[in-house]
Amino acid sequence: MKIDYTSLSFIDLINKIEATRFFDLPRMVREAFLRISGRVDAIDVATLPKYKVYTALLTQSGTNAPVATVLENTLGGDVTWERIDLGYYSANTSGLLTLNKTGFFVQPIDSGVEAFLYSNLLDVNKIELLTRNAALEGLDGTLLKTLIEIRVYS
């Protein structure tokens, strides 16, 4: 007599697997995996992040562009850093940012000098980052493992 394993609860199915004879084992295991896979699929979808992220530590010295130590990048492309002028830098992408759906966070500067940090999303390709002294003049050399996180929400 064949047993309909699809009508058993998951716990009953596991109990049957433990007490079964070998000839029915493949069908019971298959049913158990089918049930687990449905639950795993639901968990996977529920835990998907609602945004893509770029997280890096930025260091800049002299007249060099900031150097990024990338901690995570799920944007789907590269972010390159450029020094435009004294204390003026940009993060450049190839259309990876979305207007009205991009947020970014920059750790405050802790360089030992009085410095301020400003940032702005310019378009779908570029974020600008400015470092300024107390007189609001451009200031290089203040980014030292400064954390930046860019989030692009879906």
Backbone torsions as a table, in degrees:
resi	resn	phi	psi	omega
1	MET	NA	128.8	178.5
2	LYS	-83.9	140.6	177.8
3	ILE	-103.0	137.0	176.3
4	ASP	-84.4	98.3	-176.8
5	TYR	-72.7	-18.2	-179.0
6	THR	-69.3	-19.8	-179.0
7	SER	-89.4	-7.9	-179.2
8	LEU	-81.6	149.0	172.4
9	SER	-69.4	163.7	-178.6
10	PHE	-60.1	-44.9	-180.0
11	ILE	-63.0	-43.1	178.1
12	ASP	-62.0	-38.5	178.8
13	LEU	-63.6	-44.5	178.2
14	ILE	-62.8	-41.7	178.2
15	ASN	-62.1	-39.7	177.8
16	LYS	-63.8	-40.5	179.2
17	ILE	-60.3	-41.6	-179.7
18	GLU	-64.7	-33.2	-174.0
19	ALA	-103.5	8.6	-170.9
20	THR	-82.0	163.5	167.3
21	ARG	-89.4	157.7	-172.0
22	PHE	-58.1	-39.0	-171.0
23	PHE	-63.3	-25.6	179.3
24	ASP	-95.2	-8.8	-174.5
25	LEU	-56.8	-46.5	-178.0
26	PRO	-57.9	-40.9	179.9
27	ARG	-67.7	-39.3	-180.0
28	MET	-67.8	-42.7	179.2
29	VAL	-64.4	-41.4	177.4
30	ARG	-57.9	-46.5	180.0
31	GLU	-63.3	-40.3	178.7
32	ALA	-62.2	-44.6	179.7
33	PHE	-66.5	-36.4	177.0
34	LEU	-61.5	-41.2	179.8
35	ARG	-69.5	-40.7	178.7
36	ILE	-64.8	-41.9	-177.3
37	SER	-62.4	-37.4	176.8
38	GLY	-62.7	-40.4	179.2
39	ARG	-70.6	-40.2	179.4
40	VAL	-64.9	-41.2	177.5
41	ASP	-59.6	-42.0	179.7
42	ALA	-65.7	-39.5	178.6
43	ILE	-66.7	-43.9	-179.7
44	ASP	-58.3	-44.4	-179.4
45	VAL	-67.5	-39.7	-177.9
46	ALA	-68.0	-27.2	-175.8
47	THR	-100.6	3.9	177.1
48	LEU	-63.4	136.5	177.6
49	PRO	-65.3	149.4	-179.4
50	LYS	-91.5	9.3	178.5
51	TYR	-151.3	158.6	170.8
52	LYS	-96.9	152.8	-172.0
53	VAL	-138.4	147.2	169.3
54	TYR	-126.9	120.0	179.0
55	THR	-126.3	130.8	-178.0
56	ALA	-150.7	160.5	171.5
57	LEU	-105.4	123.1	-176.8
58	LEU	-102.8	134.8	173.5
59	THR	-131.4	133.5	-179.0
60	GLN	-137.2	137.0	177.4
61	SER	-142.7	153.1	178.4
62	GLY	56.5	-134.5	178.3
63	THR	-105.1	20.8	-179.8
64	ASN	-81.9	156.0	172.0
65	ALA	-68.9	153.7	174.9
66	PRO	-60.0	142.1	175.9
67	VAL	-103.1	127.4	-178.0
68	ALA	-102.6	128.4	167.1
69	THR	-97.4	103.0	-173.0
70	VAL	-77.8	123.8	178.4
71	LEU	-92.1	-35.6	178.3
72	GLU	-158.6	140.3	175.9
73	ASN	-146.3	106.0	176.2
74	THR	-114.7	16.5	-178.7
75	LEU	-68.2	-24.3	-178.6
76	GLY	97.1	11.2	178.1
77	GLY	-171.3	177.4	-176.7
78	ASP	-85.7	153.3	170.3
79	VAL	-116.0	123.3	178.7
80	THR	-111.9	145.4	-177.6
81	TRP	-107.6	142.8	-176.3
82	GLU	-138.1	142.1	170.7
83	ARG	-97.1	119.3	-177.9
84	ILE	-92.7	-41.0	-177.8
85	ASP	-160.4	-178.6	179.1
86	LEU	-56.0	113.2	179.5
87	GLY	70.2	16.2	-178.1
88	TYR	-126.4	115.7	-175.2
89	TYR	-130.3	160.2	175.8
90	SER	-139.5	146.6	171.4
91	ALA	-98.7	121.6	-175.2
92	ASN	-113.3	135.4	178.1
93	THR	-131.8	176.7	176.1
94	SER	-107.8	68.1	177.5
95	GLY	72.5	25.3	-176.9
96	LEU	-84.3	-11.7	-177.8
97	LEU	-98.1	153.6	-179.7
98	THR	-124.4	124.1	178.5
99	LEU	-60.2	139.9	-179.8
100	ASN	66.4	7.3	176.8
101	LYS	-137.0	12.9	-179.9
102	THR	-115.4	129.5	175.1
103	GLY	-125.7	153.3	178.3
104	PHE	-147.6	150.0	-176.5
105	PHE	-131.0	134.5	179.0
106	VAL	-127.2	130.1	177.9
107	GLN	-62.9	138.7	176.7
108	PRO	-58.3	149.1	-179.3
109	ILE	-73.2	133.6	175.7
110	ASP	-130.1	69.8	-173.8
111	SER	-104.8	2.2	-179.2
112	GLY	89.1	-8.0	175.5
113	VAL	-119.9	157.2	178.2
114	GLU	-72.0	110.8	-176.1
115	ALA	-140.6	152.3	-179.5
116	PHE	-126.3	151.8	-176.8
117	LEU	-125.4	131.0	177.0
118	TYR	-125.7	145.8	177.4
119	SER	-142.7	155.2	-175.0
120	ASN	-158.0	137.6	173.8
121	LEU	-84.2	117.5	-178.3
122	LEU	-86.9	-45.2	179.2
123	ASP	-163.4	-168.0	-176.8
124	VAL	-70.5	-4.6	-178.3
125	ASN	-113.0	-15.0	-165.9
126	LYS	-147.7	137.3	169.0
127	ILE	-119.2	133.2	176.5
128	GLU	-100.1	149.0	-179.2
129	LEU	-134.3	124.1	-178.3
130	LEU	-121.7	134.8	173.1
131	THR	-113.3	132.7	-174.0
132	ARG	-133.6	152.0	174.1
133	ASN	-88.6	-173.7	-177.3
134	ALA	-62.0	-28.0	178.5
135	ALA	-88.1	8.6	-179.9
136	LEU	65.0	26.9	175.0
137	GLU	-91.1	149.7	178.4
138	GLY	-56.8	143.8	-175.2
139	LEU	-142.4	116.6	175.7
140	ASP	-89.6	164.8	172.4
141	GLY	78.1	16.4	-178.9
142	THR	-102.2	-11.0	177.8
143	LEU	-86.7	115.5	179.1
144	LEU	-135.4	97.2	-175.6
145	LYS	53.5	43.7	179.4
146	THR	-79.8	123.6	-177.1
147	LEU	-77.2	130.6	171.2
148	ILE	-127.8	138.4	175.2
149	GLU	-131.2	128.6	177.3
150	ILE	-114.2	126.3	178.7
151	ARG	-117.9	132.0	175.9
152	VAL	-118.3	110.5	-176.3
153	TYR	-83.5	149.2	-179.1
154	SER	-88.4	NA	NA
